[in-house]
């Protein structure tokens, strides 16, 4: 998959795709419905399948102080899109100029003159342009006037409401990783580099690999059964993870701590992919390290039992 930044001065080989337009954070099953329709339209038009998305996410642009919300790292998102057959990824800078474009200005400047697209697909509830004033009906009309094909994917339902990044974030906030996985179409994964910790876990027999959560959405604080992929290794490893502020030993610093079962090695500086399975318990303050050690042993045993029949890459 080729990745292009911006929409000005593109070579002819980077123009002319049928694009799926959106944010694609998580590449959830609703996004995949949009991609499926875009793939069909690309086949009809004899064009490449592309994706166009905004960076930074408009939500971050308009609310820079908002709490963390990302579902997926850019690298994992790109790899997922490539695996789904996307040939071109166009990353569009979301800045003041982009935010102030009228619907017609966006279609003319970005889609027609810039990307030179053959077609566009979005979800049926897509809004665009300054103040989100543009509808899919207006998008269809503006594209038709410029010889651009358009199609709009019906919203994917799951239970009482549409599949959306908002629903997935809420499931993760609630610690409901099974619901999040159902909506995503895959288990939720946090990618990160192992950072230096205080090594207190080693003193009680449970060394941990520590990761900062960055801009990822925060799950309910507590303990989880997880599978961990280590960069360069073909298979995942069972582990138990704690996300929170560690009230027994710190109470201030938020951290994702991962204890890999049956593993002894140096992970500092390595990239881990932490795949969340079940929420085992809420965060809790214990009366000293001995009580904490005993509980971690129970957590590790429970995680092992949960993950016994689970396999596959993170």
N, C-alpha and C positions, 0 to 999 in steps of 0.2 A: 504494500500500500504506500503510495506517495503522499507526503504531507506538505501542504503549501500554506504559507502564512500571508494573510492579506489577500486583496482582490485586484490590486493594481499591477499592470505590467506582466501579466501571466503569459507564458508561452502558449502557442496554439495547442500543444499537447496537453496542457493543464486545463483547457477550456472545453466546453461542450458536453459535460457529464449531465446525467440526471441525478439531482441531489436530494437527499433526505435532509431537511433543515430542522434543527432543534438544538437542545443542549446535550442530550445523550449522556447525562450523568447517571451511571449505573448500567446503561444499555439494558434496561429492563424489558419485560415482555411487551409492554406498550411500544417502546422504541423499536423492538424487533418487528412488530406489525407494520410500522412505518417503513422500515427497511425492506420488508417483503414486498410491499406495494411499489416502492421505488425500484426494486430489482425488476419487477414485472414491467414497469414503465420504461426502464432502461433497455430491456430486451426488445420491446416494441419499437423503440426509437433507434436501436442499433448504437447505443451510447454506453459509456462506462458508468458504473454505479459509484456515486460519490456521496459524501456527507459534508455538510457545512455546519459549523457550530461556533459559538461565541466564547472568547476568552479575553478578559475574565468573564465568568458567569455573570449575566446581568443582575442577578440577585446580590452578588458581592459588590458590583459596581454601585448599585443604588443604595445598598446598606452595608458599607464597609465594616461597621462595628457589629453586625449581626453574628449570632452564634454560629459555630462551625456547622457545615451542612453537607459537605462532599460525600458521595457514596463510593467513588472509585477514583483511583489515581489516574492521571493522564496516560501513563504508560500502559496500564491495564486496559483502560478504555480503548486506546489505539489498537492494542493487540486483539481485543475482542472484536472490534469493528473489522479488522483485517481478516480474522477467522471467519467472519460472516460474509466475506466476499466483497467488501468495500475496496475499490481500486484507488480512490482519491479522497483525501481528507483535507478540507479547506478550513483553516482556523482563522476566524474573522475577529479582529480586535474590537472589543466593545468599549468605545471611548465616548467622549462627549458628542463628537460628530455623528457617530452611529446612533447614539441615543436620541438625537434630535432629528433624524431623518424622517420625513413623512413616509407613509406607505408607498406612494408612487416613487418618491426619491430612492427608497431602498431597492425597489424592484428594478428601476432603471439603472441606478449607479452601481449597485452591488451585483445583482443577479444577471442583468442583461449586458451592461457594458463591462463589468468587471469579470465575473465568472463565465459569462457567455453560455449559460446553461441551456440544455435542450429540454429539461423538465424539472419539476420540483414536486416533492411530496412532503406533507406535514400531517400532524394529527388534526382531527376535525375541530379541536378547540383552540387551534393556534391563533395567537394574536401577535401583531408586529407593528413597527413604526412608533413614532413619538407618542408617548402616552398609551401605548398598546391599542391604538385606535383602529388598526387594520384588521379585518376579519378574513376568514378563508374565502368568502365570496368575493371580497375586493381583491384578494391575492389572485384568485382565478381570473377575474376580469382583466387585471393589469397584465398578467402573464399572457393571456390569450391575445391581447392587443399587440404583443411583442413576439408572437409566434412561439411562445414557451408553453409546453404541455404542463398540466397540473393534475394532481389527484390528492385526495385527502383520506387518511385512514380512519375508520371508525374506532372509537375508543374501546380499548380492551377492558372488559369487565372482569371483576373477581369479587364475588359476593355482592355487597350492597353498593359498591362504588367502583369508579374506574381505577385502573392500575395507574399509579402516578408515583413520581419521586417523593412527593409529600407523604403518601401512605407508607412508603418504604421507610422513610426517615422516622415516622412515628412508630412503626413496628420495632425499629432498632432502638429508639429512645425507650421503648417499653421492655426491651430485652427479649422480644419475641422473634428469635432468629429463624424459626421455622416459617413464620408468616412472611418475614423479609425475603427468605429464599424462594418462597412460592411466587412472590411478586417480581422478584429479580429474574427468576428463571435459573438461578444458581446461588450458591452460598455467598454471603457477604464476606468480602476479603479486605483486610487492611494491609497495605504494603508499607514497609518502613525499614530504616537502617538501625541496627542495634547500636545504642549509645551507652556510654559509661554510666553505671549506677553506683550506689554506695556499697554494693557487694554484700549486703546484709543477708540476702538469701543463702549465700554460700555457708554462712555461719550456722544456719539451722538445717542444712542438708538439702535445700531446695534452691539451687542457683537459678536465676532468671535472666532472660534476655529482655532488655528494656527498650521500648519504642515510644517516641513522642507521637501523639495523634494528629498534630498539625491541624489541617482544615477539615478532617473527617468528621462526619456526624458522630456525636457521642452516644454510645449505647448506655443502657442503664448500668450504673456502677455495680460491680460485683464480679463473680467468678463464672467462667465459661469453659466448656469443653471445646477445644479447637484442634484443627489440623494445621501444621506449619510446614510451609515449603521454604527450603533454604536455597538461596541462589546457587546454581550449579549442581544441585542434586535432583535426580529424576523423580523421586517419590516424596510424599509428605510424611511427617512424623506426628504422632499423637502428642497432645500437650494440654496443660491446664493454664488458663490465662486469668489475670485479674486486671480490671480497669477501674481506676478510682484514685483517691487521695491517701489511701493506706492509713486509716485512722489509728492503727495500733502503733505504727512506727514513724509516721510523718504527719499526716492530716492536712497537709498544705499542697504538696506537689502532685499534680495529676500525672499518671503514667500508665502505660500498658505494659504489664509484666507477664512474660511467658516462660513457664517452666516446661521444658521438653522432657517427656517421659523416656527413660532408658537412653539418655544421651549424655555424653561427656565430651565437651569440646569448647573451643574458643569461638564465640560468635561476634565479637566486637567488630563493627564495620561491615558486617555481612548484611545483605538484604533479605528480609523475611516476608513471607506472604502468610498472614494469619487468617485462617478461614474459620468463621464462627459457626458453631453448631448449637449446643444447648446452653441456656442460662442455668447454672447450677444453684446459685444462691446470691442474695444481696450482699453488698459490702457491710462489714460488721467490725466493731472494735473489740479486741480480745484483751484479756487481763494478762499481758506479758507475752514474751516470745515463745514460751513453752506451749501455751494454749494455742497460739497462732500456728506453731509447727504441727501440733496434733491435728488442727483443722485442715491445714494444707495437705497433710497425708490423706485425710478423708476425701478432700476435693480431688486429689490426683487419682485416687481409686475410683471415684465416681466418674471422672472424665474418661478413665480407661474403659470402664464398663460401657459408657455411652458410645465410645468410638470403636469398640471392638469390631463391629461389622461395617465400619465406614472405611472406604478407600477411595483413592483417586487424587489427581493433582489439585492443588489449591489455586 
